[in-house]
Amino acid sequence: MRYLVRAREAANEDQLKARHRLGKFLLRHGRKPEGMTAWSKQYLEWIKTNVHFEIQALEVTLLNYPHEVEYVAERIAHLETAIDEAVRESSAELRAVIEALRAWRGVAQTTAAMIVSELGSLSRFASPRQLMGYSGLVASEHSSGGRVHRGPITKSGNAHLRRVLVEASWSYHHRPKVTGFSCGGRRILP
């Protein structure tokens, strides 16, 4: 599973690069849509139908860039399907850990699979301190005598795990939006 989640991570990086390439190409040539979200289906359709160039080299370039963006999106979807299948075929203990991780805000199945595949068995860590040391999410320290100075995180450890944990933790930056729901036609507020 580790190779699958790392392949998906690489595909996400490729998607960002492909989107930047296309977006910067359009900006360099003064093509910017009004009133639509970038990278939505509507945006990609706008590029295909409304953006054209008289110069053949620019037109060929334009045809290539959206194709690359769509190809990478298909790659990501294919890898996510493979990750879901790998989770279903994994051991009951591994599935239980993944389900437990999904209880956290910001952690969906793919993120939980990434955490589990990068950590391996949680029982190999004797304490939470060791686990955080492995991820590199501990404060650096420069102390001498009675003086204690703690600095930024060390970033010495598993970079894949650290990135996923930091991204998931951003879900806790804001309070969760709690809305009412209906039950039998009546609206129930929290």
N, C-alpha and C positions, 0 to 999 in steps of 0.2 A: 504494500500500500504506500510505502514511503516514496517509491519511484513515481507512482501515479500522482501523488499530491505535489511532488516537486515538478513533475511535467506540467501540471496545471498552473503552478506558480510561474513557470517559465512562459507558458502561453499567456498568462495575464500580463507579464512584462512585454511580450511581443505585441499584445493588443494595444497597450498604452503607446508603444513606439509607432505602431501603424496608424493609430488615431492622430497622434501628434504630427506624423508625416503628412497625412491628408489635410488636417486642419491648417497647418502652416502653409502648405501649398495653396490652399484656397485663399488664405489671408494675403499671401504675397501677390495674388492676382485680383485682390479686391472683391472676392466673392464671399458674402456673409449673409445668411438668412435672417429674416426678421421674425420674431415671435415664436420660435420653436426651440425645443430642448435639443442640445447637441447630442448626437449619437443615438437618437430615437429612430424608429422606423421612418417616421415622417422626415427627419433630417436626411437620412440616407436616400430616401426617395426623392427629396428635393435636389440632392446632388445629381442623381441619375437623370432627372427630367429637365432641370433648369440650368445646369452648369455645362456650358460647352465652350470650346475654344476654336478659333479659326486656324491657329497654327497646329499642324499635325502632331508635332512632338508633344505639345501640351495636352492635346486631346488623348493621345496614347497614355501619357502619364496619368491623366485623370481617370481613365478606364482601369488602370492598374491599381491605384490606391484604394478605392472602395472595395474592389475585389479582395484585396489583402485583408482589410478590416473584417469583411464578412467571413473569410476563410478562418481567421483566428477565432472569431466568435463561434464558428462551428467546431473548431478544435476544442475550445473550452467546454462547450456543451457535451461533446463526446467524452472528454476526460471526466467531467462531473458525473455522467452516467456510469462510467467505469468505476469511479470512486464509490458511488452508491451501491453498485453491484459487489464490489470488494467488501464493503461494510456488511452487506447482507450475508455474504459467504464467510465472514470472519467468525471467530469463536464467540461463544455466548458471553464470556468474560469481557472481551474487547467491545462487543456491542453494548454491554451494560455500562462500561466506562464512557463510551461515546454518548449514550443516552443521558447519563448523568451530567456530562459537560454541556449538553444542549439545554440544560435547565438555566444556564447563565444567559443573560442578555448579550446579544452580539455574537453568540456561538451557534451556528447552524451545523448541519451534519458535515459539510465539507470542512469547516473550520475545526470541528471536533476530531474528525479523521486526521487532519494535519497535526493537531496537538498530540494525539495518541501515537501516530506513526513516528513523530520526531522524538517523543519521550521514551517510547518503549514501555516497559513495565514500571508503573509508579512505585512499586515496592522496592525497587533498587535504590531509592533515595531514602536515607535514614530520617531526614527532617525536611520541612519546607525550605529551610535555609539552603540545603544542598540542591534542592530542585531549582530554586531561584538562581543559585550560583551557576548551575548548568545552563540556564537560559541567558545569563549575563544581565539579568534585571536586578542587580544589587548595586548599591552606591559604592563608588570608589572611595578609598579612605587614605588620607595622608596624615598620619598621626606621629607625634614625637613627644615624648615625655608626657606632660599633663594636657597638651594641646591635641584636640581631636578635630580634624577637618574632613568632612564628607563631601564628595563632589558628585558629578553626574554618574549615570550607570556605567558599569565597566565595559559592557558590550563584548566581553570575552565569554564565549559560549556558543550555543547553537543559534545562528542568526535567523534561520527559518522559523524556529520556535518563538524567538523573541519578537519577530515581526508580526506573527499571527496573534500572539498574546497582547501586544500593544494595540493592534488594530481592534481586537475584540474589546479591550478595556475602554476604548473611546465611546462605547455604548453607554458607559456609566458617567460620562461627562455631564449629561443632562438628565433631569428627572424623567422617568418614563411617562409617556402620554397615556393616561387611563381614561377610557371613554365608557359610556354606559352601553348596555346591551339590552336587547328585548327578550322577554320570556313570556310566551303565551300572549303576545300582542301588547303587553305592558312594558314600558321603558323602565329599566332599573339602573339607577345611577350608583356609582361606587360610594 
